[in-house]
Amino acid sequence: MKKFLHKTITPKSSKDDTLSLQYFLLEENLPIEECTLKCYGVEIRRTFLSLGFELSEVKQIPNIFLNKYEATKLLKKLAAESVPPTRLSQELENYISDALHTENRIPILI
């Protein structure tokens, strides 16, 4: 699996650079019968620095999109809203539900 950093942010609630959120695009080639599918997912990493220690919380959901555009669109939304790892599953569920109920738009999802 390949991982590409999409964006790093310091939430406005953080008064210094001790808290950061990183949003990653995940890419994986999955062999299926005679071909290989390129699938995309997302990862959020929350890092907190305190007294010389680094604490990280990570949540990833790989292989949820067949379309890089949709995965990137979700990452932009997550970063714009400073979504932490603990909310990734709920935000993904909302994103897919909204996509399926929007007229004139058929997302390419697994």
N, C-alpha and C positions, 0 to 999 in steps of 0.2 A: 504494500500500500504506500502511495506517495502522499505527502502532506505539504500543502502550500499555505503560508501565512497570508491571510486576506487583509487583516487589520488588527492593530493594537490600540487600545484606548485606555485612558485613565478616567474612570467615572467622575462626574462633577461632584459627587458626594465625598470623594477622596481629596483631602487637603494637600496631599503631597504625592510623590511618585511611589508610595509604598504599596498601592493596589493597582493592578492592571488586569485587563481582560484581553485575551487574544482569540481571534476567530480564524479558523483554518478550513480550507477546502481539502477534502479527502478524495483521492482518486485511486481506483483499483480496477484492474483488468480481470474479469471473471470468465474463465473458459466454460463455455456451454456448448456441448456437442461439437460441431465442426467449426465453431467461430468463437470469438472472444468479445464480450461486452465490456464497454468502459462504463463504470458506475461511479457515482459521486455521492459524497456524504459531507457531514459537517462536524466540527469539533470546537468546543469552547474551553479555554483554559483560564482560570482565575488564579492569579498569583499575588500573594501578600508577603511583603518583606517586613520583618520585625526583629530587632535586636540581633541582626546578622543572620537570621534564619529565613529561609524561603519556604513558604507553605503553598502548595498548589492543589487545586481541585480541578479535575478534568472530566468532561462528559463528551462522548463522541457517538454519533450514529452514522455508521458507514453504509454505503450501497443503498441509498434511498431514492436516488435520481438517476435516470438514464440521460439526463440533459444537464450539461454544465451550466447553462444559462439559469435554469431554475435553482440549482444549488447556490450559485453566486447571488442570485436575487434574494434568497433566504438569508445568506450571510450578511448582506447589506442591511436587511431589516433587523436582524439580531444585533448587529453592531450599532445601528442608529438608536436602538432602544436600550443599549447596554445590558442585554440579557445575560444573566449569570448561568453557569453550567446547570444549576439545579432546576432551571426553568426550560431547558432545551427541549425536553420531550413534549411538554405542554405547548410550547411555541410551534414546534413542528406539526403537532396535531392540528392546531388552529390554522396554520399555513395551508396544509393539505385540504382541510375542510373548506376554507375560503376559496381555494383554487378550484375545487370541484363544484362549487356553487356559484361561480362567476360565469355569466353569459359570455359566449363567443371566445371562450378560452378553455382549451383542453391541455393541461400540463402533461408532460411525459414523465410519469412517476412509475416506480416499481410498486 
